[in-house]
Amino acid sequence: MSSIDFGQRFKQAAAKPPTAFGKNATPGTTVYGRIAEIGEQPRLKFNGAPGEVQKDKQGNPVMQVYITLDTPAGLRNLYPTSRMERAIGTAMAKAGADQFAVGAGLSVTYTGTDPSDERARLYTAVYTPVAAPQAGA
C-alpha cells in the first residue's frame, strides 16, 4: 500500500497555472500578459519520478524561477531558461526598467531553436514597466 496522498497531489497539480510554452510550442508562439507573481520553487528532475526534485551535489534542492502571467487565456506560468532570462533582461534594458515587478507587462515570443544547440530555444521579449503614479494624483 502506498503512503502517497494522490488526492492531495492531484489537487495541487490542478491548482497550478498551465505552462506557457509546452514542449510542442512552435516558433512564433507568443505569450503576453500582466505579471501576477514571481517566485522560486524546486526544479523537478528531468525524466525523474513524478514530483521528484532535482538535487545539487550537496543534496540541496535546485531552485528555479517562475513567472505567472495573467493572460487573456487565464494564468500561465513561464519557467525561464538562461536564454529566456537574457531576452527578458534585454527587454528590461530597452524599457529603461531597473526592477522586474508584479503588475508590469511582459510578452515573450519563442523564435526558434539555437543553431548551435537544437535542444535550446531562443526567445525575444518586450517588458512594459508599471506606470509611475502621476504627481498630484
C-alpha positions in Angstrom: 0.0 0.0 0.0 1.3 3.4 -0.9 1.6 6.3 1.6 1.2 8.9 -1.2 -1.9 11.0 -0.9 -2.9 11.0 -4.6 -5.9 13.2 -4.0 -3.8 15.9 -2.5 -1.3 15.6 -5.3 -3.9 15.9 -8.0 -5.5 18.9 -6.3 -2.1 20.6 -6.1 -1.5 19.9 -9.8 -4.9 21.3 -10.8 -4.2 24.5 -8.8 -1.1 25.3 -10.8 -1.4 27.5 -13.8 -0.5 25.7 -17.1 2.9 26.2 -18.6 3.1 29.0 -21.1 5.4 27.2 -23.6 4.8 23.5 -23.8 7.2 21.1 -25.4 5.1 21.2 -28.6 5.2 25.1 -28.9 6.1 26.2 -32.4 8.4 29.2 -33.4 6.3 32.3 -33.4 4.3 31.4 -30.3 3.8 34.4 -28.1 2.6 34.6 -24.5 1.8 38.0 -23.1 0.1 39.5 -20.1 0.5 41.3 -16.8 2.9 39.8 -14.3 0.8 38.4 -11.5 3.5 36.6 -9.5 7.2 36.0 -9.4 8.7 33.3 -7.3 11.1 30.4 -6.9 10.3 26.7 -6.4 12.3 23.4 -6.5 13.1 22.3 -10.0 11.6 18.9 -10.9 14.1 16.2 -12.1 14.1 15.7 -15.8 12.9 12.2 -16.6 12.6 11.6 -12.8 9.6 10.1 -10.9 6.6 12.4 -10.7 7.3 15.1 -8.2 10.9 14.1 -7.9 13.1 17.2 -7.1 16.5 17.8 -8.8 19.3 18.0 -6.2 22.7 19.6 -6.4 26.0 17.8 -5.4 25.4 18.6 -1.7 21.9 17.2 -1.8 20.1 20.5 -1.7 17.1 21.2 -4.0 17.9 23.1 -7.2 15.6 26.1 -7.3 14.0 27.6 -10.4 12.3 30.9 -11.1 8.8 31.0 -12.3 6.7 33.9 -13.6 2.9 33.8 -13.5 1.3 35.9 -16.3 -2.3 36.9 -16.3 -3.0 36.4 -20.0 -6.3 36.7 -22.0 -6.5 32.9 -21.8 -6.0 32.9 -18.0 -3.0 32.4 -15.8 0.1 30.9 -17.4 3.5 30.0 -15.9 6.8 30.8 -17.5 9.9 28.8 -16.3 12.7 31.0 -17.7 15.8 29.3 -19.1 19.0 31.2 -19.4 18.1 32.2 -22.9 14.7 33.5 -21.9 16.2 35.3 -18.9 18.6 37.0 -21.4 15.7 38.1 -23.6 13.8 39.5 -20.6 16.9 41.3 -19.4 17.4 42.8 -22.8 13.7 43.9 -22.9 14.0 45.5 -19.5 17.1 47.4 -20.6 15.2 48.7 -23.7 12.3 49.8 -21.5 14.7 51.5 -19.1 13.5 49.4 -16.2 15.6 48.7 -13.1 13.2 46.3 -11.5 11.2 43.3 -12.7 7.8 43.9 -11.0 4.4 42.4 -10.4 1.9 44.4 -12.4 4.3 45.1 -15.3 3.5 43.8 -18.8 5.6 41.0 -20.3 5.4 39.5 -23.8 7.7 36.5 -24.6 8.0 35.0 -28.1 9.6 31.7 -28.9 11.6 32.5 -32.1 13.1 29.1 -32.8 16.0 26.8 -31.8 19.6 27.8 -31.3 21.5 26.8 -34.5 24.4 25.6 -32.2 22.2 23.5 -29.9 18.9 22.2 -31.4 17.6 21.4 -27.9 17.9 25.1 -26.8 15.1 27.5 -27.6 15.6 31.2 -28.4 13.2 34.0 -27.3 12.5 37.7 -27.7 10.7 39.7 -25.1 9.0 43.0 -24.5 8.8 44.4 -21.0 6.4 47.3 -20.1 7.1 48.7 -16.6 4.4 49.5 -14.2 3.4 53.1 -14.8 4.7 55.5 -12.1 2.0 57.4 -10.3 1.3 60.9 -11.6 2.4 63.8 -9.4 -0.6 65.2 -7.6 -2.8 62.2 -8.5 
